[in-house]
């Protein structure tokens, strides 16, 4: 059995797992030779040998090869980030680009995520988390900022609290996709009142940072934040709709239109960690559908993890959005179909049953990470998703129609009435559930507890798979 050959797709998945482990451990910087060319060459040679022979007994060697490659990539990034060590605790002046839409923090402060950082003529890697007083700052703007640099958290290399914004430059033409998004959002706001307008824009393009603070907090309490974050759900809805509309013309036209939708949506929403995952997995799923192939979710998951951390190793070192995005994907693509087959057999569940199954599955997989990060868990998430989620695709369509109608007839509020009513329903449900006294529970969980939770989840998946014999290759995100 050990001399049997294994399919190339599973070899790629194993190698990707090794790459992730290597990048993750590079954070601790214990390996002096890791950033050397020798480490890179050794890793490539090992990987090529295993891919050439393809024997099962070579899998441990493949993991080592992937590990060394990931260790090399992560160590290179760690060496670049070490430039910040001498700057912590000092007041510095830097230049950089605004990476994402700004957030509104406490005391009317704004939160800026800055990348492409320069200090004088010296370029610095990574991104910074900065708070400042209110200013007219948008994604893509160039800033000159002064402040005291402190050690960062998550995937941020450093933090500046109450920084002074010395200069704001609005590049021309700047972030065109953001400008188009804001132009269309303004059209929607002309015909749909707040907070319904901001919720509809959040559904359509994942712009959650324009939401009123009260509604944003209510969505968090109700476990509905994922539907107004630029992530896999928004993108999947749009790609599925586009593919089904254009398949009437041809398969090629359908695939081309869906790819265009992915590119446009990512440009408009911004390339956040969750958006990177969503774009990559949706693109791979679309390619598999077009060529009549099937991706096993575990292979798709492994490849997406490795590619995203190779592009930005800091995702593996504490980016909560990245972690939750992949956890939710695993729930929807692995646990949901297994549990539905286990409980319903060959009979496919209806729309409500499918939404309920996917929601519960995503909640199960993300719950340990949410609890250990925030110390609380929403008790109404399943109910709120069941009441709101089925209407999100229709709300997205009606909001889009309202925006187009506003551009043609700016005073024609009647065009937006269906969107206003449906969005109003979502707002009322969210606010009601968020206002319940038992909406959340405080839970304490250690990392050991998290590990035990995931061992139990994996064990349950293996059990359902053995009982049902369900082929996970039959699930595709874009169909």
Secondary structure per residue as TSV (DSSP state, phi and psi in degrees):
chain	resnum	aa	ss	phi	psi
A	1	X	-	360.0	-37.2
A	2	X	T	-65.8	-20.6
A	3	X	T	-94.4	4.2
A	4	X	S	-70.3	149.8
A	5	X	B	-91.2	145.3
A	6	X	-	-107.4	147.0
A	7	X	-	-63.5	145.2
A	8	X	H	-58.1	-32.7
A	9	X	H	-64.8	-38.4
A	10	X	H	-73.3	-30.8
A	11	X	H	-63.8	-41.3
A	12	X	H	-62.2	-42.7
A	13	X	H	-62.1	-44.4
A	14	X	H	-62.5	-44.2
A	15	X	H	-60.8	-40.2
A	16	X	H	-64.5	-38.1
A	17	X	H	-62.6	-43.3
A	18	X	H	-61.8	-39.4
A	19	X	H	-62.0	-44.8
A	20	X	H	-62.4	-44.0
A	21	X	H	-60.5	-41.8
A	22	X	H	-64.3	-44.1
A	23	X	H	-65.5	-41.6
A	24	X	H	-61.9	-44.8
A	25	X	H	-73.5	-19.6
A	26	X	H	-63.2	-20.6
A	27	X	T	-59.6	-32.4
A	28	X	T	-83.8	-11.6
A	29	X	-	55.8	39.6
A	30	X	-	-90.0	-8.0
A	31	X	-	-109.6	105.6
A	32	X	T	-67.6	-33.6
A	33	X	T	-88.3	-3.6
A	34	X	T	-61.6	-33.8
A	35	X	T	-89.4	9.0
A	36	X	S	-83.9	159.6
A	37	X	H	-64.3	-32.5
A	38	X	H	-59.7	-42.0
A	39	X	H	-62.8	-41.7
A	40	X	H	-64.2	-46.6
A	41	X	H	-63.2	-45.1
A	42	X	H	-60.0	-43.5
A	43	X	H	-63.6	-43.0
A	44	X	H	-65.4	-42.1
A	45	X	H	-61.3	-45.8
A	46	X	H	-60.8	-46.5
A	47	X	H	-62.0	-43.7
A	48	X	H	-65.2	-37.8
A	49	X	H	-62.6	-46.5
A	50	X	H	-66.4	-40.5
A	51	X	H	-66.5	-26.7
A	52	X	H	-75.6	-45.9
A	53	X	H	-84.4	-41.6
A	54	X	-	67.4	18.6
A	55	X	B	-78.8	148.2
A	56	X	G	-62.4	-37.9
A	57	X	G	-67.2	-10.5
A	58	X	G	-90.8	-0.3
A	59	X	H	-57.7	-45.2
A	60	X	H	-56.5	-37.2
A	61	X	H	-66.8	-36.4
A	62	X	H	-66.0	-39.6
A	63	X	H	-61.6	-40.4
A	64	X	H	-64.1	-43.6
A	65	X	H	-61.3	-46.0
A	66	X	H	-63.4	-39.3
A	67	X	H	-60.0	-45.7
A	68	X	H	-65.6	-38.3
A	69	X	H	-64.8	-46.4
A	70	X	H	-63.5	-38.5
A	71	X	H	-63.0	-39.9
A	72	X	H	-64.1	-47.5
A	73	X	H	-63.9	-44.1
A	74	X	H	-66.3	-37.5
A	75	X	H	-68.0	-37.0
A	76	X	H	-59.0	-45.4
A	77	X	H	-65.9	-39.1
A	78	X	H	-63.4	-39.7
A	79	X	H	-63.2	-38.3
A	80	X	H	-67.2	-39.3
A	81	X	H	-73.7	-17.5
A	82	X	G	-65.8	-13.7
A	83	X	G	-61.0	-25.2
A	84	X	G	-75.5	-20.4
A	85	X	T	-55.4	-40.4
A	86	X	T	-79.6	-6.9
A	87	X	T	-100.8	-16.9
A	88	X	T	-62.6	135.3
A	89	X	T	86.2	2.3
A	90	X	S	-113.3	152.2
A	91	X	E	-85.7	119.3
A	92	X	E	-129.5	162.9
A	93	X	E	-118.5	127.3
A	94	X	E	-131.6	162.4
A	95	X	E	-119.5	149.6
A	96	X	E	-172.0	175.9
A	97	X	E	-108.4	142.0
A	98	X	E	-74.0	117.8
A	99	X	-	-77.2	-44.2
A	100	X	S	-130.6	173.4
A	101	X	-	-59.4	143.8
A	102	X	-	-75.2	152.8
A	103	X	E	-103.6	156.8
A	104	X	E	-101.5	115.9
A	105	X	-	-94.1	-159.2
A	106	X	G	-70.9	154.8
A	107	X	G	55.3	35.2
A	108	X	G	59.9	22.6
A	109	X	-	-81.1	153.5
A	110	X	E	-103.7	150.0
A	111	X	E	-111.4	123.2
A	112	X	E	-116.1	135.1
A	113	X	E	-107.9	116.1
A	114	X	E	-112.5	133.5
A	115	X	E	-133.8	-172.6
A	116	X	E	50.9	51.9
A	117	X	E	-85.6	138.8
A	118	X	E	-132.8	142.2
A	119	X	E	-123.5	99.5
A	120	X	T	70.9	-125.5
A	121	X	T	-95.8	0.5
A	122	X	E	-94.0	126.0
A	123	X	E	-88.2	140.6
A	124	X	E	-118.9	140.7
A	125	X	-	-82.0	173.4
A	126	X	S	77.8	-168.7
A	127	X	-	-134.5	158.2
A	128	X	E	-118.5	147.9
A	129	X	E	-105.4	119.3
A	130	X	E	-130.4	136.4
A	131	X	E	-110.9	145.5
A	132	X	E	-155.0	173.1
A	133	X	S	-75.4	162.9
A	134	X	-	-59.5	139.3
A	135	X	-	-157.2	163.0
A	136	X	-	-81.4	81.7
A	137	X	-	-121.0	133.2
A	138	X	-	-129.1	163.3
A	139	X	T	-57.7	131.8
A	140	X	T	97.3	-12.3
A	141	X	-	-68.9	154.0
A	142	X	E	-101.1	129.9
A	143	X	E	-122.9	147.7
A	144	X	E	-115.1	121.2
A	145	X	E	-131.3	142.9
A	146	X	E	-122.5	143.2
A	147	X	E	173.7	174.8
A	148	X	E	-85.1	121.8
A	149	X	E	-87.8	125.7
A	150	X	E	-116.4	166.3
A	151	X	E	-62.0	145.2
A	152	X	-	-84.9	-174.3
A	153	X	-	-141.5	160.5
A	154	X	T	56.6	-125.5
A	155	X	T	-100.5	15.0
A	156	X	-	-93.5	132.5
A	157	X	S	-73.5	-26.8
A	158	X	E	-161.5	168.2
A	159	X	E	-132.6	140.1
A	160	X	E	-125.7	118.1
A	161	X	S	-96.2	136.5
A	162	X	S	52.3	48.4
A	163	X	-	-71.7	157.4
A	164	X	E	-100.7	122.2
A	165	X	E	-86.7	105.8
A	166	X	E	-80.1	-33.1
A	167	X	E	-153.9	138.5
A	168	X	E	-122.8	124.8
A	169	X	E	-117.9	124.7
A	170	X	-	-97.6	100.0
A	171	X	-	-61.1	150.0
A	172	X	S	-115.5	125.0
A	173	X	S	-78.7	-7.5
A	174	X	-	74.3	-151.3
A	175	X	-	-80.1	94.2
A	176	X	H	-63.2	-42.0
A	177	X	H	-62.3	-40.1
A	178	X	H	-65.8	-40.4
A	179	X	H	-63.3	-42.1
A	180	X	H	-64.1	-43.3
A	181	X	H	-59.4	-46.9
A	182	X	H	-65.8	-37.0
A	183	X	H	-63.0	-43.8
A	184	X	H	-71.4	-36.5
A	185	X	H	-63.0	-38.9
A	186	X	H	-63.3	-36.7
A	187	X	H	-65.1	-39.4
A	188	X	H	-65.1	-41.5
A	189	X	H	-67.5	-20.0
A	190	X	H	-70.5	-25.8
A	191	X	H	-118.8	-10.7
A	192	X	S	-121.8	128.3
A	193	X	-	-72.8	165.7
A	194	X	T	-86.7	150.4
A	195	X	T	-87.9	3.1
A	196	X	H	-59.7	-38.2
A	197	X	H	-61.7	-47.4
A	198	X	H	-64.7	-35.1
A	199	X	H	-66.7	-42.7
A	200	X	H	-63.2	-39.7
A	201	X	H	-65.2	-38.3
A	202	X	H	-62.8	-41.7
A	203	X	H	-60.6	-45.1
A	204	X	H	-74.4	-45.0
A	205	X	H	-127.3	8.4
A	206	X	-	70.2	27.0
A	207	X	-	-90.6	78.3
A	208	X	G	-76.6	-19.6
A	209	X	G	-77.0	-6.0
A	210	X	G	-94.6	-1.4
A	211	X	S	-70.0	145.5
A	212	X	-	-58.3	145.0
A	213	X	H	-59.1	-39.7
A	214	X	H	-62.1	-44.2
A	215	X	H	-69.3	-39.1
A	216	X	H	-60.1	-43.5
A	217	X	H	-65.8	-38.6
A	218	X	H	-64.8	-40.1
A	219	X	H	-63.3	-38.2
A	220	X	H	-64.1	-46.1
A	221	X	H	-63.8	-35.3
A	222	X	T	-85.3	-1.8
A	223	X	T	72.0	33.3
A	224	X	-	-116.3	8.9
A	225	X	G	-58.6	-32.2
A	226	X	G	-63.0	-22.5
A	227	X	G	-83.4	-11.0
A	228	X	G	-119.5	18.1
A	229	X	S	-106.3	136.7
A	230	X	S	-63.0	102.5
A	231	X	S	-152.2	-164.8
A	232	X	H	-64.6	-33.4
A	233	X	H	-65.1	-51.4
A	234	X	H	-58.0	-46.6
A	235	X	H	-66.0	-40.9
A	236	X	H	-62.3	-42.8
A	237	X	H	-58.8	-47.1
A	238	X	H	-67.5	-41.7
A	239	X	H	-68.0	-42.4
A	240	X	H	-60.5	-45.5
A	241	X	H	-62.4	-45.5
A	242	X	H	-62.7	-44.9
A	243	X	H	-61.5	-42.4
A	244	X	H	-71.7	-31.0
A	245	X	H	-70.5	-43.6
A	246	X	H	-88.3	-9.7
A	247	X	T	-66.2	-20.8
A	248	X	T	-66.8	-24.1
A	249	X	T	-84.5	-59.3
A	250	X	-	-170.8	163.7
A	251	X	H	-66.4	-38.0
A	252	X	H	-63.5	-46.3
A	253	X	H	-62.6	-38.0
A	254	X	H	-63.5	-46.1
A	255	X	H	-66.0	-42.2
A	256	X	H	-63.8	-43.2
A	257	X	H	-64.8	-39.7
A	258	X	H	-67.3	-40.7
A	259	X	H	-63.5	-42.1
A	260	X	H	-60.9	-39.4
A	261	X	H	-63.5	-40.5
A	262	X	H	-61.4	-47.5
A	263	X	H	-63.0	-46.5
A	264	X	H	-64.1	-45.0
A	265	X	H	-64.0	-42.1
A	266	X	H	-66.4	-36.2
A	267	X	H	-66.6	-39.9
A	268	X	H	-73.4	-44.0
A	269	X	H	-79.9	-25.7
A	270	X	-	95.6	151.2
A	271	X	-	-93.5	78.2
A	272	X	-	-82.5	170.0
A	273	X	H	-55.6	-46.0
A	274	X	H	-67.2	-34.7
A	275	X	H	-70.5	-35.4
A	276	X	H	-60.9	-46.4
A	277	X	H	-61.5	-47.4
A	278	X	H	-62.3	-45.1
A	279	X	H	-63.8	-42.3
A	280	X	H	-67.3	-48.8
A	281	X	H	-67.1	-39.6
A	282	X	H	-65.3	-39.3
A	283	X	H	-64.8	-44.3
A	284	X	H	-65.2	-40.4
A	285	X	H	-64.4	-38.8
A	286	X	H	-66.7	-40.9
A	287	X	H	-63.2	-41.0
A	288	X	H	-62.6	-42.2
A	289	X	H	-64.1	-42.8
A	290	X	H	-64.5	-41.2
A	291	X	T	-92.1	7.2
A	292	X	T	71.0	25.5
A	293	X	-	-104.8	169.9
A	294	X	-	-129.6	132.5
A	295	X	-	-101.0	129.4
A	296	X	-	-71.7	134.1
A	297	X	H	-55.0	-33.8
A	298	X	H	-66.1	-36.9
A	299	X	H	-69.0	-45.4
A	300	X	H	-60.3	-43.1
A	301	X	H	-63.4	-45.7
A	302	X	H	-63.8	-44.4
A	303	X	H	-64.0	-44.7
A	304	X	H	-63.9	-40.5
A	305	X	H	-60.7	-49.2
A	306	X	H	-64.5	-44.1
A	307	X	H	-63.6	-44.8
A	308	X	H	-66.7	-38.6
A	309	X	H	-77.8	-24.9
A	310	X	H	-67.4	-38.6
A	311	X	H	-68.1	-44.8
A	312	X	-	-140.1	93.3
A	313	X	G	-57.5	-22.8
A	314	X	G	-64.3	-19.9
A	315	X	G	-58.4	-37.1
A	316	X	G	-78.0	-9.8
A	317	X	G	-104.0	16.4
A	318	X	T	135.0	22.2
A	319	X	-	-85.0	109.5
A	320	X	H	-65.4	-40.2
A	321	X	H	-61.1	-40.2
A	322	X	H	-64.4	-43.8
A	323	X	H	-63.1	-47.3
A	324	X	H	-66.4	-35.3
A	325	X	H	-62.5	-47.1
A	326	X	H	-70.9	-35.6
A	327	X	H	-63.5	-44.6
A	328	X	H	-63.6	-40.0
A	329	X	H	-61.4	-43.8
A	330	X	H	-61.3	-38.9
A	331	X	I	-64.1	-44.8
A	332	X	I	-72.0	-40.3
A	333	X	I	-91.7	-16.1
A	334	X	I	-118.8	-58.9
A	335	X	I	-68.7	-43.2
A	336	X	H	-58.7	-53.6
A	337	X	H	-65.0	-34.8
A	338	X	H	-66.1	-44.8
A	339	X	H	-69.0	-36.9
A	340	X	H	-65.6	-39.7
A	341	X	H	-68.0	-36.9
A	342	X	H	-67.4	-42.1
A	343	X	H	-90.8	-28.6
A	344	X	H	-109.9	-11.3
A	345	X	T	71.3	-145.2
A	346	X	T	-74.3	-15.5
A	347	X	S	-73.5	123.3
A	348	X	-	-74.9	134.6
A	349	X	-	-70.2	156.2
A	350	X	-	-71.7	-175.5
A	351	X	H	-58.3	-46.2
A	352	X	H	-64.4	-44.1
A	353	X	H	-62.9	-39.2
A	354	X	H	-67.0	-44.6
A	355	X	H	-62.8	-43.5
A	356	X	H	-62.5	-43.9
A	357	X	H	-63.5	-44.6
A	358	X	H	-67.8	-37.8
A	359	X	H	-65.6	-48.4
A	360	X	H	-62.0	-41.5
A	361	X	H	-63.2	-45.7
A	362	X	H	-63.9	-39.2
A	363	X	H	-64.4	-40.3
A	364	X	H	-61.6	-44.5
A	365	X	H	-75.8	-34.3
A	366	X	H	-85.3	-19.3
A	367	X	H	-55.5	-47.0
A	368	X	H	-58.7	-39.7
A	369	X	H	-68.3	-42.2
A	370	X	H	-63.6	-43.3
A	371	X	H	-64.7	-46.4
A	372	X	H	-70.0	-23.9
A	373	X	H	-86.9	-40.1
A	374	X	H	-115.8	-15.7
A	375	X	S	74.7	13.0
A	376	X	E	-148.9	161.3
A	377	X	E	-141.4	138.8
A	378	X	E	-73.7	130.6
A	379	X	S	-88.5	-11.4
A	380	X	S	-112.9	9.4
A	381	X	H	-59.2	-42.6
A	382	X	H	-65.7	-43.7
A	383	X	H	-63.3	-46.9
A	384	X	H	-64.2	-41.5
A	385	X	H	-65.6	-37.5
A	386	X	H	-66.9	-34.3
A	387	X	H	-82.7	-27.7
A	388	X	H	-107.3	-43.5
A	389	X	G	-56.8	-41.1
A	390	X	G	-59.9	-23.4
A	391	X	G	-96.1	-4.0
A	392	X	H	-62.9	-47.7
A	393	X	H	-57.1	-41.8
A	394	X	H	-66.2	-39.8
A	395	X	H	-63.8	-37.5
A	396	X	H	-62.8	-44.6
A	397	X	H	-64.3	-45.5
A	398	X	H	-67.3	-35.4
A	399	X	H	-66.2	-40.0
A	400	X	H	-63.4	-43.9
A	401	X	H	-61.6	-40.4
A	402	X	H	-62.6	-41.4
A	403	X	H	-64.4	-44.8
A	404	X	H	-64.1	-41.9
A	405	X	H	-62.1	-37.1
A	406	X	H	-65.5	-35.8
A	407	X	H	-68.0	-33.5
A	408	X	H	-82.0	-47.2
A	409	X	-	-129.5	87.9
A	410	X	T	-55.3	-24.5
A	411	X	T	-100.3	2.1
A	412	X	-	-84.2	75.8
A	413	X	G	-66.9	-26.8
A	414	X	G	-60.3	-28.2
A	415	X	G	-63.6	-29.8
A	416	X	G	-93.8	0.1
A	417	X	H	-59.0	-45.9
A	418	X	H	-57.9	-42.2
A	419	X	H	-65.3	-42.0
A	420	X	H	-61.3	-44.6
A	421	X	H	-64.4	-45.7
A	422	X	H	-68.0	-42.0
A	423	X	H	-66.2	-35.9
A	424	X	H	-62.1	-38.2
A	425	X	H	-60.2	-45.0
A	426	X	H	-62.1	-41.3
A	427	X	H	-63.1	-45.9
A	428	X	H	-63.8	-43.9
A	429	X	H	-61.9	-45.2
A	430	X	H	-62.4	-47.5
A	431	X	H	-66.5	-36.8
A	432	X	H	-65.6	-49.4
A	433	X	H	-65.9	-38.8
A	434	X	H	-67.0	-23.3
A	435	X	T	-86.9	-4.3
A	436	X	S	-67.9	140.0
A	437	X	T	-64.6	-22.2
A	438	X	T	-106.8	25.2
A	439	X	S	-61.7	-32.6
A	440	X	E	-131.3	159.5
A	441	X	E	-123.8	141.4
A	442	X	E	-88.4	123.4
A	443	X	-	-132.9	134.9
A	444	X	-	-105.5	130.8
A	445	X	-	-145.0	128.8
A	446	X	-	-86.2	170.3
A	447	X	H	-65.8	-28.9
A	448	X	H	-64.6	-41.0
A	449	X	H	-62.8	-39.1
A	450	X	H	-60.9	-44.4
A	451	X	H	-60.3	-44.7
A	452	X	H	-62.1	-42.0
A	453	X	H	-57.7	-45.8
A	454	X	H	-72.7	-29.5
A	455	X	H	-63.8	-43.3
A	456	X	H	-63.8	-43.1
A	457	X	H	-62.3	-45.3
A	458	X	H	-63.6	-40.3
A	459	X	H	-61.7	-41.2
A	460	X	H	-64.2	-39.3
A	461	X	H	-63.7	-44.2
A	462	X	H	-61.9	-40.6
A	463	X	H	-64.1	-47.4
A	464	X	H	-64.5	-35.2
A	465	X	H	-67.4	-40.4
A	466	X	H	-67.5	-36.9
A	467	X	H	-73.0	-44.8
A	468	X	H	-88.0	-24.6
A	469	X	-	59.0	28.1
A	470	X	-	-72.3	134.3
A	471	X	-	-89.5	106.9
A	472	X	G	-65.4	-13.6
A	473	X	G	-64.8	-19.3
A	474	X	G	-76.5	-7.4
A	475	X	-	-92.6	133.9
A	476	X	-	-137.7	133.1
A	477	X	T	-66.1	-27.9
A	478	X	T	-101.8	1.8
A	479	X	-	-99.7	360.0
